[in-house]
């Protein structure tokens, strides 16, 4: 059994939201956080098929809710980092993420959202750029995407926490 719903997300921790059908980036987020000993200090939540698959991988992950609530959750600003693949994502996801200053990591060449391909770049450089205001990055390596997502969420949490708000 796993927690489900918008209210299940602990906003006192850095939040990573995964949206789509490909569980690989989400499982790599969990693996990296476990390896670094911070999994209990972050929240990993998801929408759509990834939500079901990621909660099979770890019962600490949360199902935010149905895909119909995607825009509501994104606009809430609760997600410190948003990780998407190619399905069940809004075409304006980058625009919406930018409004609430949540960096977007795309993990599919089929939904790049105009983001620069940073797959071959050093993770430290990607993290630095996202922490310094870059809107997002395309990272086709799930392991690297997982590392970057965790590091950015932890690094940006204090700054973004002040800006979070719930939108009805």
C-alpha positions as a Markdown table, in Angstrom:
| # | Residue | x | y | z |
|---|---|---|---|---|
| 1 | Unk | 0.0 | 0.0 | 0.0 |
| 2 | Unk | 1.2 | 3.5 | -0.8 |
| 3 | Unk | 0.0 | 7.0 | 0.0 |
| 4 | Unk | -2.1 | 8.7 | -2.6 |
| 5 | Unk | -3.3 | 12.3 | -3.1 |
| 6 | Unk | -2.0 | 15.8 | -3.2 |
| 7 | Unk | -2.0 | 16.0 | 0.6 |
| 8 | Unk | 0.2 | 13.0 | 1.0 |
| 9 | Unk | 3.3 | 14.9 | -0.2 |
| 10 | Unk | 5.5 | 16.2 | 2.6 |
| 11 | Unk | 6.3 | 19.7 | 1.6 |
| 12 | Unk | 8.9 | 20.0 | 4.4 |
| 13 | Unk | 11.2 | 18.0 | 2.1 |
| 14 | Unk | 12.5 | 18.6 | -1.4 |
| 15 | Unk | 9.9 | 17.2 | -3.9 |
| 16 | Unk | 10.6 | 15.5 | -7.2 |
| 17 | Unk | 7.6 | 15.0 | -9.4 |
| 18 | Unk | 7.8 | 12.3 | -12.2 |
| 19 | Unk | 5.2 | 12.4 | -15.0 |
| 20 | Unk | 4.8 | 9.9 | -17.8 |
| 21 | Unk | 5.1 | 6.2 | -18.6 |
| 22 | Unk | 8.8 | 5.4 | -18.3 |
| 23 | Unk | 9.8 | 4.3 | -14.8 |
| 24 | Unk | 13.5 | 4.2 | -15.4 |
| 25 | Unk | 14.3 | 7.9 | -14.4 |
| 26 | Unk | 12.1 | 7.6 | -11.3 |
| 27 | Unk | 13.8 | 4.3 | -10.2 |
| 28 | Unk | 17.2 | 5.9 | -10.8 |
| 29 | Unk | 16.1 | 8.9 | -8.7 |
| 30 | Unk | 15.3 | 6.5 | -5.8 |
| 31 | Unk | 18.5 | 4.5 | -6.4 |
| 32 | Unk | 20.7 | 7.6 | -6.3 |
| 33 | Unk | 19.0 | 9.0 | -3.2 |
| 34 | Unk | 19.4 | 5.6 | -1.4 |
| 35 | Unk | 23.0 | 5.4 | -2.4 |
| 36 | Unk | 23.7 | 8.9 | -1.1 |
| 37 | Unk | 21.6 | 8.2 | 2.1 |
| 38 | Unk | 19.1 | 11.0 | 1.4 |
| 39 | Unk | 16.1 | 9.0 | 0.3 |
| 40 | Unk | 14.3 | 9.6 | 3.6 |
| 41 | Unk | 15.0 | 13.3 | 3.3 |
| 42 | Unk | 13.3 | 13.8 | -0.1 |
| 43 | Unk | 9.8 | 13.2 | -1.5 |
| 44 | Unk | 9.4 | 11.3 | -4.8 |
| 45 | Unk | 5.9 | 11.5 | -6.2 |
| 46 | Unk | 4.4 | 10.8 | -9.6 |
| 47 | Unk | 1.4 | 11.0 | -11.9 |
| 48 | Unk | 0.2 | 8.6 | -14.6 |
| 49 | Unk | 1.7 | 5.2 | -15.2 |
| 50 | Unk | 5.0 | 6.1 | -13.7 |
| 51 | Unk | 3.2 | 6.7 | -10.4 |
| 52 | Unk | 2.0 | 3.1 | -10.3 |
| 53 | Unk | 5.3 | 1.7 | -11.4 |
| 54 | Unk | 7.4 | 3.8 | -9.1 |
| 55 | Unk | 5.3 | 2.8 | -6.1 |
| 56 | Unk | 5.9 | -0.8 | -7.0 |
| 57 | Unk | 9.6 | -0.1 | -6.9 |
| 58 | Unk | 9.4 | 1.8 | -3.5 |
| 59 | Unk | 6.4 | 2.1 | -1.2 |
| 60 | Unk | 7.8 | 5.4 | 0.1 |
| 61 | Unk | 7.0 | 7.0 | -3.3 |
| 62 | Unk | 3.6 | 8.8 | -3.5 |
| 63 | Unk | 0.9 | 8.8 | -6.2 |
| 64 | Unk | -0.1 | 12.5 | -6.5 |
| 65 | Unk | -3.4 | 11.7 | -8.2 |
| 66 | Unk | -4.9 | 11.3 | -11.6 |
| 67 | Unk | -3.5 | 12.9 | -14.8 |
| 68 | Unk | -6.4 | 15.3 | -14.8 |
| 69 | Unk | -4.8 | 17.0 | -11.8 |
| 70 | Unk | -1.4 | 17.4 | -13.5 |
| 71 | Unk | -1.8 | 21.2 | -14.0 |
| 72 | Unk | -3.0 | 21.8 | -10.5 |
| 73 | Unk | -0.1 | 20.0 | -9.0 |
| 74 | Unk | 2.5 | 21.7 | -11.2 |
| 75 | Unk | 1.0 | 25.1 | -10.7 |
| 76 | Unk | 1.1 | 24.6 | -6.9 |
| 77 | Unk | 4.8 | 25.0 | -7.1 |
| 78 | Unk | 5.3 | 22.1 | -4.7 |
| 79 | Unk | 7.6 | 20.2 | -7.1 |
| 80 | Unk | 11.2 | 21.4 | -6.7 |
| 81 | Unk | 12.1 | 19.4 | -9.9 |
| 82 | Unk | 9.8 | 17.9 | -12.5 |
| 83 | Unk | 11.0 | 14.9 | -14.5 |
| 84 | Unk | 9.0 | 14.0 | -17.7 |
| 85 | Unk | 9.3 | 11.4 | -20.5 |
| 86 | Unk | 7.2 | 11.4 | -23.6 |
| 87 | Unk | 3.6 | 10.5 | -22.6 |
| 88 | Unk | 0.8 | 12.0 | -20.6 |
| 89 | Unk | 2.6 | 15.3 | -20.3 |
| 90 | Unk | 1.1 | 18.6 | -21.2 |
| 91 | Unk | 2.5 | 20.3 | -24.3 |
| 92 | Unk | 3.0 | 23.5 | -22.1 |
| 93 | Unk | 4.7 | 21.7 | -19.2 |
| 94 | Unk | 7.9 | 23.7 | -19.6 |
| 95 | Unk | 6.0 | 27.0 | -19.6 |
| 96 | Unk | 4.0 | 25.9 | -16.5 |
| 97 | Unk | 7.2 | 24.7 | -14.7 |
| 98 | Unk | 8.9 | 28.0 | -15.5 |
| 99 | Unk | 6.1 | 30.0 | -13.9 |
| 100 | Unk | 6.7 | 28.3 | -10.6 |
| 101 | Unk | 10.5 | 28.1 | -11.1 |
| 102 | Unk | 10.6 | 24.3 | -11.1 |
| 103 | Unk | 13.4 | 23.1 | -13.3 |
| 104 | Unk | 12.2 | 20.5 | -15.9 |
| 105 | Unk | 14.2 | 17.4 | -16.8 |
| 106 | Unk | 13.0 | 15.7 | -20.0 |
| 107 | Unk | 14.2 | 12.2 | -20.5 |
| 108 | Unk | 12.9 | 11.4 | -24.0 |
| 109 | Unk | 14.0 | 12.6 | -27.4 |
| 110 | Unk | 10.3 | 12.5 | -28.4 |
| 111 | Unk | 9.4 | 15.3 | -26.0 |
| 112 | Unk | 12.4 | 17.6 | -25.7 |
| 113 | Unk | 10.4 | 20.8 | -25.1 |
| 114 | Unk | 13.1 | 22.8 | -26.8 |
| 115 | Unk | 15.5 | 22.1 | -23.9 |
| 116 | Unk | 19.2 | 21.7 | -24.6 |
| 117 | Unk | 20.6 | 18.1 | -24.8 |
| 118 | Unk | 22.8 | 17.8 | -21.7 |
| 119 | Unk | 23.2 | 14.1 | -21.8 |
| 120 | Unk | 26.9 | 14.1 | -22.5 |
| 121 | Unk | 27.6 | 17.0 | -20.1 |
| 122 | Unk | 29.1 | 16.5 | -16.7 |
| 123 | Unk | 26.4 | 16.2 | -14.0 |
| 124 | Unk | 28.1 | 18.9 | -11.9 |
| 125 | Unk | 27.7 | 21.4 | -14.8 |
| 126 | Unk | 24.0 | 20.5 | -15.3 |
| 127 | Unk | 23.3 | 20.8 | -11.6 |
| 128 | Unk | 25.0 | 24.2 | -11.4 |
| 129 | Unk | 23.1 | 25.5 | -14.4 |
| 130 | Unk | 19.7 | 24.4 | -13.1 |
| 131 | Unk | 20.4 | 25.8 | -9.6 |
| 132 | Unk | 21.4 | 29.1 | -11.3 |
| 133 | Unk | 18.1 | 29.5 | -13.1 |
| 134 | Unk | 18.2 | 27.4 | -16.3 |
| 135 | Unk | 14.7 | 26.3 | -17.2 |
| 136 | Unk | 15.6 | 22.7 | -17.7 |
| 137 | Unk | 17.6 | 20.1 | -19.6 |
| 138 | Unk | 17.2 | 17.0 | -21.8 |
| 139 | Unk | 19.0 | 14.1 | -20.2 |
| 140 | Unk | 18.6 | 10.8 | -22.1 |
| 141 | Unk | 20.7 | 8.8 | -19.6 |
| 142 | Unk | 18.2 | 7.7 | -16.8 |
| 143 | Unk | 21.0 | 7.3 | -14.2 |
| 144 | Unk | 22.3 | 10.8 | -14.8 |
| 145 | Unk | 18.8 | 12.2 | -14.9 |
| 146 | Unk | 18.2 | 10.6 | -11.5 |
| 147 | Unk | 21.4 | 12.0 | -10.0 |
| 148 | Unk | 20.7 | 15.5 | -11.4 |
| 149 | Unk | 17.1 | 15.5 | -10.2 |
| 150 | Unk | 18.0 | 14.6 | -6.6 |
| 151 | Unk | 20.9 | 17.1 | -6.4 |
| 152 | Unk | 18.9 | 19.9 | -7.9 |
| 153 | Unk | 15.9 | 19.2 | -5.6 |
| 154 | Unk | 18.0 | 19.2 | -2.5 |
| 155 | Unk | 20.0 | 22.3 | -3.7 |
| 156 | Unk | 17.0 | 24.4 | -4.7 |
| 157 | Unk | 14.6 | 23.5 | -1.9 |
| 158 | Unk | 15.5 | 26.2 | 0.6 |
| 159 | Unk | 15.3 | 29.0 | -2.0 |
| 160 | Unk | 12.0 | 27.7 | -3.5 |
| 161 | Unk | 10.3 | 26.8 | -0.2 |
| 162 | Unk | 9.6 | 30.5 | 0.4 |
| 163 | Unk | 7.9 | 30.8 | -3.0 |
| 164 | Unk | 5.6 | 27.7 | -2.7 |
| 165 | Unk | 1.8 | 28.3 | -2.7 |
| 166 | Unk | -1.2 | 26.1 | -3.1 |
| 167 | Unk | -3.5 | 27.0 | -6.0 |
| 168 | Unk | -7.1 | 25.9 | -5.9 |
